[in-house]
Amino acid sequence: MTEYVVDNLENLELKKRSDIHWARKIWHMTSVFGMFIAYTFMPEKASFIVLGTAILLFLPMDFLRLRYPAFNDWIVHALKPIMRTSEIHKIAGTTYLLTGVGIVVFLFPRPIV
């Protein structure tokens, strides 16, 4: 089963790092702009809840998909429009983005962020 999943993912046509990847660019712009809007216009506590919820959803999902090949297969197929080939067996860019935003929001007061 594991060999099938690995072969299945390797043959999936995902974008490479060198490709212009419009769906991914739109995903990143939309998510970063959404975080900016939430943090700017929502009360501080509510924006922390939104960011915390996103972190609590994405981080475990990313680590679980790396541990369980069948779950990874499902996630990669579901997120095919925004995933790259280099992310099949590595942590996704969204995890780094959310972790970075979480650290900045936690360490610095709101006017600086």
C-alpha positions in Angstrom: 0.0 0.0 0.0 2.8 2.5 0.9 4.6 1.8 -2.3 1.4 2.5 -4.3 0.9 5.8 -2.5 4.5 6.9 -3.1 4.4 5.9 -6.7 1.0 7.5 -7.1 2.2 10.8 -5.6 5.5 10.8 -7.6 3.5 10.5 -10.9 1.0 13.3 -9.9 1.6 16.4 -12.1 2.3 19.1 -9.6 4.1 22.4 -10.3 7.8 22.7 -9.8 9.5 25.5 -7.9 10.6 27.1 -11.2 7.1 27.1 -12.7 4.8 30.2 -12.6 2.2 28.9 -10.3 -0.8 31.2 -10.4 -3.2 29.2 -8.1 -0.4 29.2 -5.5 0.3 32.9 -5.8 -3.4 33.7 -5.5 -3.7 31.3 -2.4 -0.8 33.1 -0.7 -2.0 36.6 -1.6 -5.5 35.8 -0.4 -4.4 34.1 2.8 -1.8 36.8 3.8 -4.3 39.6 2.9 -7.0 37.8 5.0 -4.6 37.6 8.0 -3.8 41.3 7.5 -7.5 42.3 7.4 -8.4 40.1 10.4 -5.5 41.5 12.4 -6.2 45.1 11.4 -9.9 45.3 11.8 -10.9 42.6 14.3 -10.4 43.1 18.0 -7.1 41.8 19.2 -8.5 38.8 21.0 -10.7 37.7 18.0 -7.7 38.0 15.6 -5.6 35.8 18.0 -8.4 33.2 17.9 -8.6 33.2 14.1 -4.8 32.9 13.8 -4.6 30.3 16.6 -7.4 28.3 14.9 -5.5 28.3 11.6 -2.3 27.2 13.2 -4.1 24.4 15.2 -5.6 23.2 11.9 -2.7 23.4 9.5 0.3 22.4 11.6 -1.0 19.1 12.9 -2.4 18.3 9.4 1.0 19.0 7.8 2.9 16.8 10.3 0.3 14.0 10.1 0.3 13.9 6.4 4.1 13.4 6.5 3.7 10.5 9.0 0.8 8.7 7.2 1.3 8.1 3.5 -2.4 7.5 2.8 -3.4 10.8 4.5 -0.6 12.5 2.6 -1.9 11.1 -0.7 -5.4 12.4 0.1 -4.1 15.9 1.1 -1.8 16.2 -1.9 -4.7 15.3 -4.3 -7.1 17.6 -2.5 -4.6 20.5 -2.6 -3.1 19.8 -6.0 -3.8 23.3 -7.4 -1.7 24.9 -4.7 1.0 22.3 -3.9 4.4 21.9 -5.4 6.3 18.7 -6.2 8.9 19.7 -3.6 6.2 19.7 -0.8 5.0 16.1 -1.3 7.3 14.7 1.4 8.3 18.0 3.2 6.5 20.6 5.3 4.4 22.9 3.2 5.0 26.6 2.8 1.7 27.4 4.6 3.1 25.9 7.8 6.2 28.2 7.7 4.0 31.2 6.9 1.6 30.5 9.8 4.4 29.8 12.2 6.2 33.0 11.3 3.1 35.1 11.6 2.3 33.4 15.0 5.8 34.2 16.3 5.7 37.8 15.2 2.2 38.4 16.6 3.2 36.7 19.9 6.5 38.6 20.3 5.6 42.1 19.3 2.9 44.6 20.3 0.1 45.3 17.9 1.3 48.7 16.6 4.6 47.2 15.5 3.2 44.2 13.8 
